[in-house]
Structures are given as C-alpha cells and as structure tokens.
Amino acid sequence: MSKAIRVGAGQGFYGDDPWFALQSAKYGNVDYMGFDSLAELTLAILEKARQKNPDKGYAADIITYANLLLPFVKERGLSLVTNAGGLNPHAAAKAVARLAKKIDFDNLKIATITGDDIKGKIKQLRQAGLKFENLDTGEPMPDEILNNIIFANCYLGAIPVKDALDRNADIVVAGRITDPALFAGPILSGMNWQTDNLDQVAFATLLGHLLECGGQITGGNFSGDWESIPNLERLGYPIAEVYDDLTAVITKPEGTGGMVSKDTVKEQMLYEIHDPSNYIGPDCIVDITSAILTDIGKNRVKISGVRGKKPPTALKALFAYPDGYIAEGRILYGVPNALRKAKAMAEIMKKRLDILGIKPIAYESEFIGGGALKRKEPDYEPDEILLRVAVKVASKSEAQQVTKLFPAYILDGPPGADFFGAPPKPRQAIGIWSALIDRELIERDVKVNVKTAKEILEA
Amino acid sequence: MKLFLYQIAQVRSGDKANDSDVSVFAPNESVYNFLKESLTPAVVKSVLSSIVDGKVVRFEVPNLLALKFLLTDALGGGASGSLRIDNLGKSIGGIFSTIELELPETLLKAVHIRPV
C-alpha cells in the first residue's frame, strides 16, 4: 500500500444535485472527480439543441458544476472529468473557458475527447459494408431507421481520458464515454498504470462502476435496513482511495451522512452488470467473481481481487431513432369505488380516441395505488386511485390532441374526479438500436485535444 | 417459518434497454445455499409473470453470496420508449423481494429477520 490517489464521484446523472459534489471537493481531499451527465434521452435533447444552434449540444449541467468547482481546480489542483460535452465537446470546452476567464484562470488546461459521435459517418460505414446488426436480434438495420437517425454514438473507454490527464489536462470534456471511464481514466493516469495490464485496467473500471451512480453506494437506494442509514439529507458521495497493490478503499467525506459498508458496496458492485464474470467494457472485460470486500473501519470498505480479461474487438454503438410521441393524462378518483371509476375512465378514453380516429401505437393505463406496478390489485378498498393513461401515437399533433382530451373528463366522466395538475407536455419517444462496430473503424477518428482556456478563446 | 425475501435479503434492480437486472444478496452462506435452491429461474418467472415477458437467466456469485437475475423484456419497451410509469424498473427489485419463502427452522438462528 504505497502510492494512493483519491477519486470522488461528483454527479450520478443529468440533473443531479451539485451540493453533493461540493462536499467532496471541500471535505473529501480528492485529487480527481468524475461527472456523469448523459442519458440516452439527454443526447436526443442535445441533438435538437445542436440543430438549432451549432454552439449548443452539450449538457448545461457543466456550467453549474464548473462554476462551483473551478476554484478548487485553480487553488488545489483538483482535476475534473465529465461527459457533459455530449454531442459538442468543443462548444462545452469554450463555455468552460469563458468561466475560467472570469476567475482569472487563463491557463486552465481543457481537454476535449471527440470521435464517439458517428452520425456523420454512418453512410460511409454502410457503404463499407457494415449492416449494424442489432445486438439482441442480429437483424440488419432497416433503411427506415438508418435514414432517420437522431443521434449515433459509440461508447469510448478510459484510455483517451488517461491520455488527456497524462498531458496535464485540468478538466476533461468528453461525449459518450462509458460511465466507469469517467473514473477509470483518472485512476489509470494517477496511478501510472498500464493500459495493457488487464488486472489494472479491470480494477480501475470496476472502481469506476462503483462510483458512477453517486450516492447509490453510500446509502442511497439501499434495499437492506434502509431505515438505519443516517442523515440522507446530507448524504456523502463516494470516494475511492486507490493503492498500487490493486486494492482500494471506498469511503466518503468526513461529516457527511449516509453509510459505506460491505452491504451498501455490494449492491452497487453488481448493479446493472449482467454476467458478473464478464462485465464488458471498451477497455477490458471485468471478472468480479473473485472480488473480496472487507469492512475495515467506519465507512471504509476495502476491495481487492478483481480480474481482467482481454477487451472486445468491437465497440458498442447506440443509434437513436424517432419512435412516435407519448401523450399522458392523469385523473384522481376518491371513494367510493375509486379503482372501478379509474378503470371505467381508462376504457372511456380508449373509445374516445376511436371516435376521433386516433389509432394509438400503444396504450397503457395504470392505476396508481391500485396495482400500477403490476404486482397485484389491492384486496381492500383504497381511499383514492390516480389514473394515469399513456398513449403512444405517430405524430406530435396527435399527441397534443390526446393531451387535451383529459381535462373535460373531470366533469364528463365518473364522479368525484380531481384534476391532478396540468397534463404533462407530449414528448418524443426514442427508439434505441444497439450494434457492435469494429473498434478500429471508430478509434482511428478519436481525438484528444488539450488547450488552455486562453488558447480556446483566442481561436 | 413463512416470510418474505426482503426480510432476510437485500434486493436491488436496475435496467439495460428492455431488460431488468436484479441482484439478491444473502446475509450468510447457509441462507445463500437455501436461496440458491429456492429462487430458481422457473420460480422467479412464475412470480413475476405479469412483468417479465421474456426469460429469466440466473448467475451465481458466491464470493458476494449473491444471485444475479437477468429478466428479459421486462420494461415495456425500454426506458426511452416505454409507456410505464416505472420505465426503468426501479420497483422490480422491491416486487421481487416480496417472494414468499418457507425458511427452514435450522436457519432461523443464523439470520436477522427484518420486520414486515
């Protein structure tokens, strides 16, 4: 246990609360922090923004977080890694550079990682013979999807992040890299680990996986004795203390709430990884079936025994395509017979759509408080039931029309109905097509650029 | 003793595309062995038949005393296009944890049983 670095989680998802990151920056003694801002839906929103304005297309969260944390970068040498670059890392870097200028930090070194966004070269890849076979079904991508792509991105790994940090970047602005890479990059760079040492890469990746969901490892979403987790109102986000003998300690900042124990860590360790002996990422395949967790102190859990296998020869790409629009309405019913009233209304709405000639692609009615999660109906009479109807239709105008049908049924339907707020605005449904692409075809276009804030603003 | 899974184990769910991914953690080795016998893919599929349209695949993770279940076609189409209120299946772990079990008396002493 000689050399150690501390890597903290700053953001678990787009729209997370930056207060948690600030606690780690202030009290966590962290060398690096990673921030996850991208979900599939976020990328779809960013693509629309980019089409309207070529200077947009990045996640606005980066402004909030950079404002809060750039002082720590300037004064304490903290390094930040984010995927908030979204579909336009260069524009995000420029926005960060402007913030740096405001605090007289012209020599802030900003790295951008590009090459994950493959929308511009789909046709070229197709002409080269790629069929983008669906990862689940093996079916080649049909033309109607190919010609209507909203966004297309390949998941890059930690190696370009390590590269940027090795070149002394203070903040790394990436697009679609895997969530663990936000932390694995700093660990590989900070520990000076080698990208061809599979156990080192696997350990860094697994630690990244433990950090990527923020408070989900420090007592949030804990399925054990959740009532025993203290002070969730000032939850601490996780920190990995990494040692060069391939061990690490998961902990959290002093004075924060939540809990780090073997029980909280193991829930995150297996979270969403499918086959635990083959957790596949761009940099390696991680085997956690030999991992060992040990409670070594209050809010300190030691990890060791993670093994790596050779990385796959292909990278995973996500292609998003329009899949109709979703309209939603909600009506609250009270006693007596709340559930029967809600069910009757769900049927009335179906017939109403029929009369208007609206043919839903899908129709879902849920009875909240009455078995909406599909386990079972209550065997007692609930005092109230919230009816939620979600309808998928082909066009935005139809979706808007459906949304407007609900308010009238406060008066025109079963009795005692309450208007449960305004109906949500119709939203576009996004279909996701996953495929594997030979990594050579992607990686030859991956670029890591490191420039100072001054250079970016003068360009 | 008849009880719910959540009284003796931790259960968390997550998502990937249209699949739900559920982890079950036993508090000790004897309960782990008991859960391995009890929570077969067939039992899980029958209990969650209203949610899982696809199949149930199970992985054993003895170093964490855990069982991992992959439930395919379980989210009504996947997060970004699903019409369900729980489009990410965050509640599926909880529903899974309401599976009823008959815990052998010999295991009672070795386990803390959480209240209903």
Boltz contact constraints between the chains, C-beta under 6 A:
constraints:
  - contact:
      token1: [A, 40]
      token2: [B, 80]
      max_distance: 6.0
  - contact:
      token1: [A, 41]
      token2: [B, 80]
      max_distance: 6.0
  - contact:
      token1: [A, 223]
      token2: [B, 10]
      max_distance: 6.0
  - contact:
      token1: [A, 223]
      token2: [B, 11]
      max_distance: 6.0
  - contact:
      token1: [A, 223]
      token2: [B, 12]
      max_distance: 6.0
  - contact:
      token1: [A, 224]
      token2: [B, 10]
      max_distance: 6.0
  - contact:
      token1: [A, 266]
      token2: [B, 25]
      max_distance: 6.0
  - contact:
      token1: [A, 266]
      token2: [B, 64]
      max_distance: 6.0
  - contact:
      token1: [A, 267]
      token2: [B, 12]
      max_distance: 6.0
  - contact:
      token1: [A, 270]
      token2: [B, 23]
      max_distance: 6.0
  - contact:
      token1: [A, 270]
      token2: [B, 66]
      max_distance: 6.0
  - contact:
      token1: [A, 270]
      token2: [B, 68]
      max_distance: 6.0
  - contact:
      token1: [A, 271]
      token2: [B, 14]
      max_distance: 6.0
  - contact:
      token1: [A, 272]
      token2: [B, 14]
      max_distance: 6.0
  - contact:
      token1: [A, 272]
      token2: [B, 16]
      max_distance: 6.0
  - contact:
      token1: [A, 272]
      token2: [B, 21]
      max_distance: 6.0
  - contact:
      token1: [A, 274]
      token2: [B, 70]
      max_distance: 6.0
  - contact:
      token1: [A, 275]
      token2: [B, 59]
      max_distance: 6.0
  - contact:
      token1: [A, 276]
      token2: [B, 59]
      max_distance: 6.0
  - contact:
      token1: [A, 276]
      token2: [B, 61]
      max_distance: 6.0
  - contact:
      token1: [A, 276]
      token2: [B, 68]
      max_distance: 6.0
  - contact:
      token1: [A, 289]
      token2: [B, 63]
      max_distance: 6.0
  - contact:
      token1: [A, 323]
      token2: [B, 81]
      max_distance: 6.0
  - contact:
      token1: [A, 362]
      token2: [B, 83]
      max_distance: 6.0
  - contact:
      token1: [A, 364]
      token2: [B, 83]
      max_distance: 6.0
  - contact:
      token1: [A, 366]
      token2: [B, 85]
      max_distance: 6.0
  - contact:
      token1: [A, 372]
      token2: [B, 85]
      max_distance: 6.0
  - contact:
      token1: [A, 373]
      token2: [B, 91]
      max_distance: 6.0
  - contact:
      token1: [A, 374]
      token2: [B, 50]
      max_distance: 6.0
  - contact:
      token1: [A, 374]
      token2: [B, 51]
      max_distance: 6.0
  - contact:
      token1: [A, 375]
      token2: [B, 95]
      max_distance: 6.0
  - contact:
      token1: [A, 388]
      token2: [B, 85]
      max_distance: 6.0
  - contact:
      token1: [A, 390]
      token2: [B, 83]
      max_distance: 6.0
  - contact:
      token1: [A, 429]
      token2: [B, 81]
      max_distance: 6.0
  - contact:
      token1: [A, 430]
      token2: [B, 80]
      max_distance: 6.0
  - contact:
      token1: [A, 431]
      token2: [B, 81]
      max_distance: 6.0
  - contact:
      token1: [A, 432]
      token2: [B, 80]
      max_distance: 6.0
